[in-house]
């Protein structure tokens, strides 16, 4: 596999697994070369709970993508999600030995490394350490301290933590499917990379990615990631409710939801009825669309309210932390009719549906620009960025895919306010560590 030419993102979701192959074209956009999807059978609420099934599903998606593109997949960037993900704010500082020297990347590395050494709860591991603002000798709100003089360098960090066993299981599935694990990224960060614009991140925005098993949240303000959360409900529980409420099988419930479902019960007339064939010679069932949308509405309200609690936890109600760009909905669940209006009604915030087409080449397949593929496209973008770094970094040509890139920001940001490059080496180490971990776990 020629690593420099194309990259691969692999989204292991609760309902589907998507492998997406692409490369950057001359305009800096992502050109999708092939896509494969399979039904995900071994994943529950974002966490692998059946290794054999998951490996099968991954292989299926990968084979389809390979057949689709005529390319061979070697190394992939994978997303991680699930209930076990939590994030915390942490501040740390280092005292520099020589305040006559200007602050350089090594100092920032030293500071970030120090945060990686934080003692977590048993069985937890730090996935991302994302600096927010720096302070130099008490001078606050510095976005990029490199080149400044100072003795004491401190920073606030957004630390994302996950369960070691879940991370290892994902790694194990990738390895057993015959692939190399290039990189692990938090899924809400990947989705935000694909669907949010730089202006939105500056103004303040909450990205809500409604998947099958989980709803992921990422909040940005002033171009910096401020809060992440994973809520263990998604489109799957809505289907489950329809199944129970209407006494029908899951496949029918899913179809009903997609074809006739609406998050807003008011608009359905009482006399709109769908007839569903009975099982093996039984009488068909008649379901009113009003009842259907009442069932959906109740569960959607619950999911949105939980997300809104997280948005309030971040501090949206304070003037300084206000999310001016409001909410962006993405993921398969965002395609539910009238969801946008319901979210606006509950939160009072501007809402739009996020399509991952901003960074895709103009002639991309329409299917890929669906919110369904937001995470997969974000992971692909992350993979492309890593591979580029690998290709342009002459020091380490032999390991382009280890660059554990920071998944929360666009390239233009990397140039505008700096502190992207120096994080790489820390992620490198983490990625290496994880690889050793997985190798030893065999």
C-alpha positions in Angstrom: 0.0 0.0 0.0 1.4 3.4 -1.0 0.7 5.3 2.1 1.2 8.7 0.5 -1.4 8.3 -2.2 -4.6 7.5 -0.3 -5.8 7.1 3.2 -8.6 5.2 5.0 -11.1 6.1 7.7 -13.0 3.3 9.5 -16.1 4.2 11.4 -17.1 1.3 13.7 -20.7 2.3 14.6 -23.5 0.6 16.4 -25.7 0.1 13.3 -23.1 0.2 10.5 -19.4 -0.1 9.9 -18.1 2.2 7.1 -14.7 2.0 5.5 -13.9 5.0 3.3 -10.8 5.4 1.1 -9.8 8.8 -0.2 -7.0 11.2 -1.0 -6.5 14.9 -1.2 -6.9 16.5 -4.6 -4.9 19.5 -5.9 -7.4 21.9 -4.4 -7.0 20.5 -0.9 -10.4 18.8 -0.9 -10.9 15.1 -0.2 -11.7 12.9 -3.1 -13.5 9.7 -2.1 -12.1 6.7 -4.1 -14.2 4.0 -2.5 -16.6 3.3 0.2 -17.8 0.1 1.8 -20.4 -0.4 4.5 -21.7 -3.4 6.4 -24.2 -4.0 9.1 -22.6 -3.8 12.5 -23.5 -6.8 14.6 -21.0 -6.9 17.4 -21.2 -3.3 18.7 -23.6 -2.1 21.4 -23.9 1.6 22.3 -20.7 2.4 20.6 -18.7 -0.3 22.4 -17.5 -3.6 21.0 -19.3 -6.5 22.7 -18.7 -9.3 20.3 -15.2 -9.4 18.8 -15.9 -12.2 16.2 -18.9 -10.5 14.8 -17.2 -7.1 14.7 -14.1 -8.5 12.9 -16.5 -10.1 10.3 -18.3 -6.8 9.8 -15.1 -4.8 9.5 -13.8 -7.3 6.9 -17.0 -7.0 4.9 -16.9 -3.2 4.8 -13.2 -3.3 3.9 -13.6 -5.8 1.1 -16.5 -3.8 -0.3 -14.4 -0.6 -0.2 -11.5 -2.4 -1.8 -13.7 -3.8 -4.6 -15.2 -0.4 -5.1 -11.9 1.4 -5.5 -9.6 -1.3 -6.7 -7.1 -0.4 -3.9 -5.7 -2.4 -1.0 -6.4 -1.2 2.5 -3.5 -1.4 5.0 -3.6 1.2 7.7 -6.8 2.8 9.0 -7.8 5.6 11.3 -10.6 4.5 13.7 -13.0 6.4 15.8 -13.8 5.6 19.5 -17.1 6.4 21.2 -19.3 4.9 23.9 -20.6 5.5 27.3 -17.2 5.1 28.9 -15.8 8.3 27.3 -15.7 11.3 29.7 -13.9 14.6 29.6 -12.5 16.8 32.3 -10.8 20.1 32.6 -7.4 20.2 34.2 -4.7 22.8 34.6 -1.1 22.2 35.0 2.2 24.1 34.9 5.9 23.7 34.6 8.7 25.9 35.9 11.3 26.5 33.3 14.9 26.2 34.3 16.1 29.2 32.3 13.7 32.1 31.9 16.3 33.8 29.6 15.5 31.3 26.9 12.3 31.7 24.9 9.6 29.1 25.3 9.8 26.4 22.6 8.0 23.3 21.5 9.9 21.1 24.0 8.4 23.1 26.8 4.9 22.5 25.5 5.6 18.8 25.0 6.9 18.6 28.6 3.7 20.2 29.8 1.4 18.0 27.8 3.4 14.9 28.8 3.0 15.9 32.4 -0.8 15.8 31.9 -0.6 12.3 30.4 0.9 11.1 33.7 -2.2 12.1 35.6 -3.5 9.2 37.6 -6.9 8.1 36.3 -9.4 5.7 37.8 -8.4 2.1 37.5 -9.0 0.8 34.0 -9.1 4.3 32.4 -6.6 5.8 30.0 -6.2 9.3 28.6 -7.1 9.5 24.9 -6.6 13.2 24.1 -4.9 16.0 25.9 -6.0 19.2 24.3 -4.5 22.5 25.5 -7.0 25.4 25.6 -5.2 28.6 26.7 -1.8 29.1 28.1 -0.6 31.4 30.9 3.0 32.7 31.0 4.1 34.1 34.3 0.5 34.8 35.2 -0.3 36.6 31.9 -3.5 34.8 30.8 -5.3 34.0 27.6 -2.3 33.3 25.4 -3.1 31.1 22.5 0.4 30.4 21.3 3.3 30.9 23.9 6.1 29.7 21.6 8.8 32.5 21.3 7.8 34.3 24.5 10.0 34.8 27.6 8.8 33.4 30.9 9.7 31.2 33.9 6.3 29.6 34.6 4.3 28.1 31.8 0.8 26.9 32.6 -2.2 25.8 30.6 -5.8 24.7 30.9 -6.4 21.3 29.3 -9.4 19.5 28.0 -8.6 15.9 28.8 -10.6 13.1 27.2 -10.6 9.8 29.0 -11.8 6.3 28.0 -11.8 2.7 29.2 -8.6 0.8 28.4 -10.4 -2.4 27.7 -12.7 -0.8 25.1 -9.8 0.8 23.4 -7.9 -2.5 23.4 -10.9 -4.3 22.0 -11.2 -1.9 19.1 -7.5 -2.4 18.4 -7.9 -6.1 18.6 -10.7 -6.1 16.1 -8.7 -4.0 13.6 -5.6 -6.3 14.0 -7.6 -9.5 13.6 -9.3 -8.1 10.5 -5.8 -7.9 9.0 -5.4 -4.1 9.2 -2.9 -1.8 10.9 -4.2 0.7 13.5 -2.9 4.0 12.3 -4.6 6.2 14.7 -7.5 6.5 17.2 -9.7 9.6 17.4 -12.7 10.5 19.5 -15.7 10.3 17.2 -17.3 13.6 18.0 -14.0 15.3 17.1 -13.9 13.5 13.8 -17.5 14.4 12.9 -16.9 18.0 13.9 -13.9 18.1 11.5 -16.2 17.0 8.7 -19.2 19.2 9.2 -18.3 22.4 11.0 -16.8 25.5 9.4 -14.0 27.5 11.0 -16.3 30.4 11.6 -18.8 28.3 13.6 -16.0 27.0 15.8 -14.9 30.6 16.5 -18.4 31.8 17.2 -19.3 28.9 19.4 -21.2 25.8 18.3 -22.4 22.5 19.7 -22.2 19.5 17.3 -24.7 16.8 18.1 -24.0 13.6 16.3 -27.0 11.2 16.6 -25.8 7.8 15.8 -27.5 4.4 16.2 -26.2 3.6 19.7 -24.9 6.9 21.0 -25.3 10.6 20.7 -22.0 12.4 20.7 -21.5 16.0 21.6 -18.6 18.3 20.9 -18.6 22.0 21.9 -16.3 24.6 20.3 -15.8 28.3 21.2 -13.1 30.6 20.0 -11.8 27.9 17.7 -11.0 25.6 20.6 -12.7 22.4 21.7 -14.3 23.1 25.1 -16.5 20.1 26.0 -17.1 16.6 24.8 -19.6 14.0 26.0 -21.1 10.7 24.8 -24.7 10.0 25.7 -25.6 6.3 25.5 -28.8 6.8 23.5 -29.3 7.1 19.8 -31.6 6.1 16.9 -31.6 2.5 18.1 -33.7 3.2 21.3 -36.2 5.1 19.1 -36.6 2.0 17.0 -36.8 -0.1 20.1 -39.6 2.1 21.5 -41.6 1.8 18.2 -41.1 -2.0 18.3 -42.5 -2.2 21.8 -45.2 0.4 21.4 -46.6 -1.0 18.2 -45.8 -4.7 18.9 -44.0 -5.2 15.6 -40.6 -6.6 14.7 -37.4 -4.5 14.6 -37.0 -4.5 10.9 -40.6 -3.1 10.5 -40.0 -0.6 13.3 -36.8 0.7 11.6 -38.6 1.1 8.2 -41.6 2.8 9.8 -39.3 5.3 11.6 -37.4 6.1 8.4 -40.3 6.3 6.0 -43.1 7.8 8.1 -41.4 8.9 11.4 -41.5 12.5 12.6 -40.3 14.1 15.8 -43.3 16.5 15.8 -46.6 14.8 16.5 -48.8 17.9 15.9 -48.7 17.7 12.1 -50.1 14.2 11.6 -53.8 13.9 11.1 -55.7 11.3 13.2 -56.8 9.4 10.1 -53.4 8.7 8.7 -52.8 5.0 9.1 -50.1 2.6 8.0 -50.9 -1.1 7.6 -48.1 -3.5 8.5 -48.2 -7.1 7.3 -48.6 -9.6 10.1 -46.1 -12.4 10.8 -46.7 -15.6 8.9 -50.4 -15.5 8.2 -51.4 -13.3 11.1 -53.7 -10.3 10.6 -52.0 -7.1 9.4 -51.5 -4.3 12.1 -52.8 -0.8 11.6 -50.8 2.0 13.2 -51.7 5.6 13.2 -48.9 8.0 12.2 -50.0 10.2 15.1 -49.2 7.5 17.6 -45.9 6.7 15.8 -44.7 10.3 16.0 -45.8 10.5 19.7 -43.6 7.5 20.5 -40.7 9.0 18.5 -41.3 12.5 20.0 -41.1 11.2 23.6 -37.7 9.6 23.1 -36.2 12.3 21.0 -37.1 14.9 23.6 -35.4 12.8 26.2 -32.2 12.6 24.1 -32.1 16.3 23.3 -32.7 17.2 26.9 -29.8 15.1 28.0 -27.6 16.8 25.4 -28.9 20.2 26.5 -27.9 19.4 30.1 -24.3 18.9 28.8 -24.5 22.2 26.9 -25.5 23.9 30.1 -22.8 22.1 32.0 -20.3 23.7 29.7 -21.7 27.1 30.7 -23.7 28.1 27.6 -25.8 30.4 29.7 -22.8 32.7 30.6 -22.5 35.6 28.3 -18.8 34.9 27.6 -19.4 31.3 26.7 -22.5 31.8 24.6 -22.7 29.5 21.5 -23.5 32.1 18.8 -23.6 29.6 16.0 -26.1 27.4 18.0 -26.4 23.7 17.2 -25.4 21.5 14.3 -27.1 18.1 14.0 -25.4 15.3 12.1 -25.3 11.5 12.0 -28.0 9.1 10.7 -30.4 10.2 13.4 -30.4 13.8 12.2 -32.4 12.8 9.2 -35.6 12.4 11.2 -38.3 14.7 9.9 -38.9 17.9 11.9 -36.0 17.2 14.2 -34.4 20.6 13.6 -37.6 22.4 14.6 -37.9 20.3 17.8 -34.3 21.0 18.8 -34.8 24.7 18.2 -38.0 24.5 20.3 -36.4 22.7 23.2 -33.1 24.6 23.4 -34.0 28.0 21.9 -30.7 27.8 19.8 -30.3 28.2 16.1 -30.0 24.7 14.5 -28.9 23.4 11.1 -28.3 19.9 9.8 -24.6 19.2 9.1 -23.6 17.6 5.9 -20.0 16.4 5.5 -19.6 18.0 2.1 -17.6 21.1 3.0 -14.3 19.3 2.6 -15.3 16.9 -0.2 -14.3 17.3 -3.8 -17.1 18.6 -6.0 -17.7 15.5 -8.0 -18.1 13.2 -4.9 -20.9 10.7 -4.8 -24.0 12.3 -3.3 -24.4 9.3 -0.9 -21.1 10.2 0.9 -22.3 13.8 1.6 -25.1 12.4 3.8 -25.0 13.1 7.5 -24.9 9.3 7.9 -21.2 9.5 6.9 -20.1 12.5 8.9 -17.9 10.5 11.3 -16.4 8.3 8.5 -15.5 11.4 6.4 -14.0 13.1 9.5 -11.8 10.0 10.2 -10.8 10.0 6.5 -9.8 13.6 6.8 -7.7 12.8 9.9 -6.1 9.9 8.0 -5.2 12.2 5.1 -3.7 14.8 7.4 -1.6 12.2 9.2 -0.3 10.6 6.0 0.6 14.0 4.6 2.5 14.8 7.7 4.2 11.4 7.3 5.1 12.2 3.7 6.3 15.7 4.4 8.3 14.9 7.5 11.6 13.6 6.2 12.8 12.5 9.7 10.5 9.5 9.9 9.5 8.3 6.4 9.1 4.8 7.7 6.1 5.4 9.9 3.7 7.9 8.3 0.6 6.5 10.0 1.7 6.9 13.6 1.2 10.7 13.7 -1.6 10.8 16.2 -3.1 14.0 14.8 -5.3 16.2 16.8 -8.7 15.6 15.4 -10.5 18.7 16.4 -9.3 21.4 14.0 -9.0 22.3 10.4 -5.8 22.8 8.5 -6.2 26.5 8.2 -6.4 26.7 11.9 -3.1 24.9 12.2 -1.5 27.7 10.3 -3.4 30.5 12.0 -2.9 30.0 15.6 -0.2 27.6 15.9 -0.3 25.0 18.7 -1.0 22.0 16.5 2.4 20.8 15.4 3.9 20.3 18.8 1.2 18.0 19.9 2.1 15.5 17.4 5.0 14.0 19.2 2.9 13.3 22.3 0.3 11.6 20.2 3.1 9.8 18.5 4.2 8.4 21.8 0.7 7.6 22.8 0.0 5.8 19.6 3.2 3.8 19.9 2.4 2.9 23.5 -1.1 1.7 22.4 0.4 -0.4 19.6 2.9 -2.0 22.0 0.0 -2.6 24.4 -2.0 -4.4 21.7 1.0 -6.4 20.5 1.6 -7.6 24.1 -2.0 -8.4 24.5 -1.9 -11.0 21.8 
